[in-house]
Amino acid sequence: MINVNAELRALKIPADKINAITKAYTKADETWRSLIDGMKKISIPDRIKIIDKILSKSVPSLQAKAPSKATIATPASAAPLKSAMSYASTIKSTLKDHSFPLIQEYAEELLEREKIINCLDGELDYKEISEEYDIRKECRGDAIYVCHHCGRNLCSQHSYWIPDIEFPYVVKRTSEGKIEKDPKKIKKANNVIGGGVFLMMIGIILIGLGAALGYRGQGLLGGGIPLLILGILLIIFGSRLLKKAQMITGKYYPTFYKVVGTKWDRDLRIQYEHQGYYTAVQCWDCLKTHHKEIFDVASQILDKFYFESESWKRQMGDIAVKISTDLRVRISTYAANIYLNEFKFGKECYLPLENRLRKMERPTGDSRYDKVVSGKYFNPTPVWKFIPVRKLKAKTVPTIKLVDWVRNQRNEIKRIFGIKVETAVGAKGRRRITTSGENNE
């Protein structure tokens, strides 16, 4: 005998609805079991909707007054009872064959609720201050992103998008490059070969004349033989230069091989390329904890600009005045922000690998990610690719030192904050000093 009341209470059905449905219909164990088992597979709101639909099928007299045993057994009540129980018996098959619309409806409701979550909701007041690398002062946008480490909901402003070394982007290599000639190297090689041919011809002429003059031509022989040898050496050297001028060029990434056996007991070697990393979303705390190498680079940039800006000056009328400590903090924080935001909005970014900053670029071909959407910014890209080497035998990969990154950003940051910027040397050898940018103090 099934305990319907206990089963429905376990499914979180309200007590008033349990009383209504148990009073309205007979307790047929098989039918109740089919209904209860079906409702276990759906959410609580959907369970309640099903109970309401079943109750709506009952006749008003049954809803208003609890029926007696004699009334339930009469033929008059059999028709509505059969109709309601028939509806209940179809619940299980309905869930089995048509559950996707219910799941979709519930998922859409869940997403709508998620969109109104403030990603700093419930945080302490000092949380905003501690996240000093954020450009904005307030949380903006819906919290529709999720940190893949801790699962925290994040808005666009508070989410950090980085090429995550935990998720390498590996593809099968299909291009083998092509042979190209370097015009400058070919010209140099031809000049060397031409010089060698010229010296060799002069040497042959001098040797011929010396042989014809006999004893009197020994001096010509002594001069012609070295010229002949030097000419031959230059031709050999020029030929080698000409060979080096023909290079195999293309896009080359770190490569590895995988050997696969075939049904013919032969080994097939497949070549793969590690072209970059997938982008992953992080919150601020997880960025510092799980990607310390990126946080350390941003911290070094902040320190470098802070100490360097101690000597920076702003023009106040005819007087150059040192900038305040508060402005130095803002400048250094802004510089660190530039580095972190390149991972999300930049055309290129610089990933710390092997004590260097490896140059990364956006994959081309998808206008959603490689097209400027506002000002100079792009949409976040799902993949960051290494900037590849162009020669098959390249000895180095595209990297940059941290000091070079700082140097490349220095003048632009100075202009933004109205600091003196040294430009090119003038005609009289004096450096021209210019200032530009907004008054950010």
Secondary structure as UniProt FT lines:
FT   HELIX           4..10
FT   TURN            11..12
FT   HELIX           15..24
FT   HELIX           29..39
FT   TURN            40..41
FT   HELIX           44..56
FT   HELIX           60..64
FT   HELIX           69..73
FT   HELIX           75..89
FT   HELIX           91..115
FT   TURN            119..122
FT   HELIX           126..130
FT   TURN            132..133
FT   STRAND          145..146
FT   TURN            148..150
FT   STRAND          153..154
FT   TURN            156..158
FT   STRAND          160..172
FT   STRAND          178..181
FT   HELIX           183..213
FT   HELIX           214..217
FT   HELIX           218..244
FT   STRAND          246..252
FT   STRAND          255..261
FT   TURN            263..264
FT   STRAND          267..282
FT   HELIX           284..290
FT   HELIX           292..308
FT   HELIX           309..311
FT   STRAND          313..316
FT   TURN            317..318
FT   STRAND          319..322
FT   HELIX           325..345
FT   STRAND          348..353
FT   TURN            354..355
FT   STRAND          356..361
FT   HELIX           367..370
FT   TURN            375..376
FT   STRAND          383..386
FT   STRAND          389..391
FT   TURN            392..393
FT   STRAND          399..400
FT   HELIX           402..416
FT   STRAND          421..425
FT   TURN            427..428
FT   STRAND          431..434
//
